[in-house]
């Protein structure tokens, strides 16, 4: 092989990445965010942990495989969990009764996209108090001031729109809505709506509650909206490995022969 051919072959191989080059890696990013923007986590696991940690609640399977019911031992509080709920459906339904044979006192529903810290605040408060008092609920006249206090403390300004009063975060990413008309019909309509997302009409998640829902449950939720912090995983960033290319060397002229051949005759 001549010098020119050797230099040409070296230039070609220097531009080819080696087989042992590092592969691209995806690095997940974890951001510090308000609790209302946190990851929802695994609601199925939360439901099971709740039952494991609270012996006064017992799980019952329904006729439908996609639904489980947990009853408090007093038979005045009930949780219905829908294992197959869609993003906008009610995955959790909490209901309370004055006695095991009475009409429902209040109810609350949560979508499966509710952030884990918000859900945790609700369940912790639910199990901390007296079950009978919780079942009786709170009169609406004394509930509103207590529920919205955490929001007012951080500057969420109320806006009145007909029958609705709304409190929205400064960035418009979360809010609470009170329906004055529904407050007088506790059996059917949702008096409270807590949400986060683009708007109350296009939420990423919602919590809805009827009149007489206990003030401590609702204020635990609004307190988490106003003050809670958590984390959220964002889209992974793919980092491609850097490759160093060795510049091709220009071909060199062949070296003169040390013994020139004799001229032909």
C-alpha positions in Angstrom: 0.0 0.0 0.0 1.4 3.4 -0.9 1.6 6.3 1.5 -1.4 8.0 -0.3 -3.6 4.9 0.1 -2.6 4.6 3.8 -3.6 8.3 4.5 -6.9 7.9 2.6 -7.8 4.8 4.6 -7.0 6.5 7.9 -9.2 9.5 7.0 -12.1 7.3 6.3 -11.9 5.3 9.5 -11.5 8.4 11.6 -14.9 9.6 10.6 -16.7 6.4 11.6 -17.9 6.3 15.3 -16.5 3.4 17.3 -18.9 0.5 18.2 -18.4 1.3 21.9 -19.8 4.9 21.6 -22.2 5.7 24.5 -25.9 5.5 23.7 -28.3 8.3 24.2 -29.8 8.6 27.7 -33.2 10.0 28.8 -32.9 12.0 32.0 -36.3 12.5 33.8 -36.8 16.0 35.2 -38.4 16.5 38.6 -39.7 20.0 39.3 -40.8 21.7 42.5 -44.4 22.8 42.0 -47.6 23.8 43.9 -49.5 20.8 45.3 -52.3 21.4 42.9 -49.9 20.8 40.0 -48.2 17.7 41.4 -48.4 14.2 40.0 -51.5 12.2 40.8 -49.5 9.2 41.8 -51.1 5.7 42.0 -54.7 6.1 43.5 -55.1 2.3 43.5 -52.1 2.0 45.8 -53.4 4.9 48.0 -56.7 3.2 48.4 -55.1 0.0 49.5 -52.7 1.7 51.9 -55.6 3.6 53.4 -57.4 0.4 54.2 -54.2 -1.2 55.6 -53.6 1.7 57.9 -57.1 2.2 59.2 -58.6 -0.9 60.8 -61.9 0.8 61.4 -62.6 0.7 57.7 -63.4 -2.5 55.9 -63.4 -3.2 52.2 -66.3 -4.9 50.4 -66.2 -6.0 46.8 -69.3 -5.3 44.7 -71.0 -7.3 41.9 -68.8 -5.3 39.5 -65.1 -6.1 39.4 -64.2 -2.5 38.7 -65.7 -1.1 41.9 -64.8 -1.5 45.6 -66.5 -0.1 48.7 -65.0 0.7 52.0 -67.3 1.2 55.0 -66.4 2.7 58.3 -67.3 0.5 61.3 -70.0 3.0 62.3 -71.7 2.4 59.0 -72.1 6.2 58.6 -69.2 6.8 56.2 -68.6 5.1 52.9 -66.0 5.3 50.2 -66.7 3.9 46.7 -63.6 3.5 44.6 -63.9 3.0 40.8 -60.8 1.2 39.6 -61.5 1.9 35.9 -62.6 5.6 36.1 -61.7 7.8 33.2 -59.7 11.1 33.6 -62.9 13.1 34.0 -65.0 10.5 35.9 -65.4 10.1 39.6 -62.8 7.6 40.9 -63.6 8.4 44.5 -67.1 9.0 46.0 -67.3 9.8 49.7 -70.8 9.7 51.3 -72.0 10.2 54.8 -75.2 9.2 56.6 -76.6 10.2 60.0 -77.3 6.6 60.7 -77.0 3.3 58.8 -80.6 3.6 57.6 -80.9 7.3 57.0 -80.7 9.4 53.9 -77.4 10.7 52.7 -76.1 13.8 54.5 -73.4 14.9 52.1 -71.1 13.5 49.4 -67.8 14.3 47.6 -66.3 13.1 44.4 -62.7 13.1 43.1 -61.3 12.4 39.6 -58.4 10.0 39.3 -56.2 12.8 38.3 -56.3 14.6 41.7 -52.7 15.2 42.8 -51.3 12.8 45.5 -50.7 15.5 48.1 -54.2 16.8 47.8 -55.7 13.4 48.1 -53.5 12.6 51.0 -54.6 15.8 52.9 -58.3 14.7 52.4 -57.8 11.1 53.7 -55.7 12.2 56.6 -58.4 14.6 57.8 -61.1 12.1 57.2 -59.5 9.6 59.6 -58.4 12.2 62.2 -61.8 13.3 63.5 -64.8 11.7 65.0 -66.7 9.6 62.5 -70.2 10.6 63.7 -69.4 14.3 63.7 -67.9 13.9 60.2 -71.1 12.2 59.0 -73.3 15.0 60.3 -71.3 17.6 58.4 -71.2 21.4 58.8 -74.0 23.9 58.2 -73.3 26.0 55.1 -73.6 29.3 57.1 -70.5 28.5 59.0 -68.6 26.6 56.3 -67.8 29.3 53.7 -65.6 31.6 55.9 -63.6 28.7 57.2 -63.1 27.0 53.8 -61.9 30.1 51.9 -59.7 31.5 54.7 -56.5 29.7 53.4 -57.2 31.1 49.9 -57.7 34.6 51.2 -54.5 34.4 53.2 -52.5 34.0 50.0 -54.4 36.7 48.1 -56.9 34.6 46.0 -59.4 37.3 45.3 -63.1 36.3 45.1 -65.1 37.2 42.0 -69.0 37.0 42.0 -70.6 35.7 38.8 -74.4 35.4 39.4 -75.0 32.4 41.7 -71.3 31.5 41.7 -68.4 32.9 43.8 -64.9 32.0 42.6 -61.4 32.2 44.0 -58.6 31.8 41.6 -54.8 31.6 42.0 -52.7 34.5 40.8 -51.6 32.5 37.7 -55.1 31.3 37.0 -54.0 27.6 37.3 -56.3 26.6 40.2 -59.4 27.7 41.9 -62.4 27.1 44.1 -66.0 27.7 43.3 -69.0 28.1 45.6 -72.5 27.7 44.2 -75.0 29.7 46.3 -78.0 28.1 44.6 -76.8 24.5 45.1 -76.1 25.3 48.8 -79.9 25.3 49.3 -80.3 21.9 47.6 -77.9 19.7 49.6 -79.2 16.4 48.2 -78.6 16.8 44.5 -76.2 19.5 43.3 -72.5 20.2 43.9 -72.0 23.2 46.1 -68.2 23.3 46.0 -65.9 22.7 43.1 -62.1 22.6 43.5 -60.0 22.4 40.4 -56.7 22.9 38.7 -55.9 23.2 35.0 -56.6 25.7 32.2 -60.0 26.7 33.6 -62.9 25.5 35.8 -64.6 24.4 32.5 -61.5 22.6 31.3 -59.9 21.2 34.4 -57.0 18.8 34.7 -58.7 17.5 37.9 -61.8 18.3 40.0 -63.2 17.7 43.5 -66.9 18.3 43.9 -68.7 18.4 47.2 -72.3 19.0 48.3 -73.7 21.2 51.0 -73.0 20.1 54.5 -69.7 18.6 53.6 -67.6 19.0 56.8 -65.7 22.3 56.9 -62.5 20.7 58.1 -62.4 18.4 55.1 -62.9 21.3 52.7 -60.5 23.6 54.5 -57.8 20.8 54.4 -58.2 20.8 50.7 -58.1 24.6 50.2 -55.2 24.8 52.6 -53.3 22.3 50.3 -54.2 24.4 47.3 -53.0 27.6 48.9 -49.8 26.5 50.7 -48.9 22.9 49.6 -45.7 22.2 47.7 -44.8 18.9 46.0 -43.0 17.6 42.9 -43.9 16.8 39.3 -42.0 14.8 36.7 -41.7 16.5 33.4 -41.0 15.1 29.9 -37.6 13.4 29.8 -34.8 15.1 28.0 -32.8 12.9 25.6 -29.1 13.7 25.6 -27.2 12.5 22.6 -23.6 11.4 23.1 -21.0 13.8 21.8 -18.8 12.5 19.0 -15.3 13.8 18.2 -14.4 13.7 14.6 -10.7 13.5 13.6 -10.2 15.7 10.6 -9.0 13.9 7.5 -5.4 14.4 6.6 -4.6 15.6 3.1 -2.9 13.1 1.0 0.9 13.5 0.6 2.9 13.1 -2.5 4.7 9.8 -2.8 8.4 9.8 -1.7 11.0 9.8 -4.5 12.6 6.5 -5.1 16.2 6.4 -3.7 17.4 4.6 -6.8 16.0 6.2 -9.9 15.7 3.8 -12.8 18.1 4.2 -15.7 16.8 5.9 -18.8 15.5 3.6 -21.5 17.5 3.4 -24.7 
